[in-house]
């Protein structure tokens, strides 16, 4: 039996779900950003993904790379602040890695997200521990890689293994976001606060967790 995969329809459903979640949670993200940023992260992310959602109907579901690249370019042009360039780069670079793919298995998905993470690190010059979205995305990718080498579930290969891996990735992202609370920000607007940035959860890491939670929920539906 071939390994479970994500289709273009699955990716589109993920983006739909993420847009709904970000709209619903925009006040949470805004409150987090008000403590250490410009108070606009939630509004910007919700607006950007609403614009992405509006474009989904015209995209070819047979090319996942094209879907992800379009998401990235739309976010680059519609999301303000630092989030637009960073999330735009994440999806654009992931899309370049997935160019021409009609489906992604777990290994391919991990590779796409890692390509996106590398792009985010280059663009934002951020490293783990800098109190950014990297602190959520990095652990999530590590969890996906760990799942690749984990023993197969008792039932053998099937959809559950993909769901489980994505669930673990989402949980790792949540833990990573929460672990930013005691950190002192070294990048972005929050870094201007110095030691005063400690004690607050990073909004970018939190929105990254929400995106990965949406992906896990979509596959598990």
CORCOR-V230307 format. One record per residue. RES is the residue in one small letter. PHI is phi in whole degrees, 0 to 359 (999 if undefined). OMEGA is omega in radians with two decimals (* if undefined). Layout:
# CORCOR-V230307
RES:PHI:OMEGA, RES:PHI:OMEGA
This chain:
# CORCOR-V230307
x:999:3.14, x:291:3.13, x:294:3.11, x:295:-3.10, x:225:2.98, x:259:3.10, x:266:3.03, x:299:3.09, x:296:3.11, x:296:3.14, x:296:3.11, x:297:3.11, x:296:3.08, x:298:-3.12, x:296:3.07, x:302:-3.12, x:297:-3.13, x:298:3.12, x:298:3.12, x:295:-3.12, x:295:-3.11, x:292:3.04, x:294:-3.11, x:291:-3.05, x:257:-3.05, x:296:3.12, x:288:3.06, x:301:-3.13, x:296:3.13, x:294:3.11, x:296:3.10, x:297:-3.11, x:288:3.13, x:297:-3.09, x:285:-3.03, x:222:-3.10, x:222:-3.06, x:255:3.08, x:68:-3.05, x:238:-3.03, x:298:-3.12, x:297:-3.14, x:296:-3.13, x:297:-3.11, x:293:3.12, x:297:3.13, x:296:-3.13, x:297:-3.12, x:284:2.99, x:295:3.10, x:293:3.08, x:298:-3.12, x:301:-3.12, x:293:-3.11, x:266:-2.99, x:301:-3.06, x:299:-3.10, x:265:-3.08, x:264:3.13, x:286:-3.12, x:288:-3.12, x:276:-3.13, x:229:-3.11, x:297:3.12, x:301:-3.14, x:294:3.10, x:299:-3.09, x:295:3.11, x:296:3.12, x:295:3.05, x:304:-3.11, x:299:-3.12, x:293:3.10, x:293:3.11, x:295:3.11, x:301:-3.04, x:266:-3.03, x:238:-3.11, x:263:-3.12, x:278:3.09, x:66:3.14, x:284:-3.03, x:294:-3.12, x:300:3.11, x:300:-3.08, x:286:3.13, x:290:3.06, x:299:3.11, x:295:3.12, x:305:-3.08, x:286:-3.14, x:296:-3.11, x:289:3.03, x:297:3.12, x:294:3.09, x:297:3.11, x:293:-3.09, x:265:-3.03, x:310:3.07, x:80:-3.08, x:281:3.06, x:271:-3.13, x:205:3.09, x:235:2.96, x:274:-3.03, x:298:3.14, x:296:-3.14, x:293:3.11, x:298:3.11, x:300:3.12, x:295:3.11, x:295:-3.14, x:294:3.11, x:292:3.06, x:298:3.09, x:296:3.12, x:298:3.12, x:300:3.10, x:296:3.11, x:298:3.14, x:297:3.13, x:295:-3.06, x:291:-3.10, x:267:-3.10, x:52:-3.09, x:254:3.09, x:233:3.06, x:305:-3.14, x:92:3.14, x:276:3.14, x:70:3.12, x:220:3.09, x:299:3.09, x:301:-3.09, x:288:3.02, x:260:-3.07, x:290:-3.14, x:301:3.10, x:299:3.11, x:296:3.11, x:294:3.08, x:301:3.13, x:294:3.09, x:296:3.13, x:296:3.11, x:297:3.14, x:294:3.13, x:296:-3.10, x:260:3.14, x:285:3.07, x:300:3.10, x:294:3.09, x:297:-3.05, x:304:-3.12, x:282:-3.11, x:85:-3.11, x:297:-3.14, x:170:-3.08, x:298:-3.09, x:300:-3.11, x:294:3.08, x:292:3.10, x:300:-3.12, x:296:-3.13, x:298:3.13, x:291:3.05, x:297:3.10, x:294:3.12, x:296:3.12, x:296:3.13, x:294:3.10, x:295:3.10, x:294:3.10, x:299:-3.14, x:297:3.12, x:295:3.11, x:296:-3.13, x:294:3.14, x:288:3.08, x:282:-3.06, x:306:-3.08, x:280:-3.05, x:287:2.98, x:265:-3.07, x:293:3.09, x:244:3.12, x:222:3.03, x:76:-3.10, x:302:-3.11, x:296:-3.11, x:295:3.12, x:295:-3.11, x:278:-3.13, x:61:-3.09, x:298:-3.14, x:291:3.10, x:284:3.09, x:292:3.13, x:96:-3.13, x:231:3.11, x:282:-3.09, x:290:-3.12, x:293:3.12, x:294:3.07, x:297:-3.13, x:290:3.11, x:294:3.07, x:296:3.07, x:300:-3.14, x:298:3.10, x:296:-3.12, x:288:3.04, x:296:3.10, x:295:3.12, x:296:3.13, x:298:-3.12, x:292:3.14, x:295:-3.14, x:290:-3.13, x:279:-3.07, x:290:*
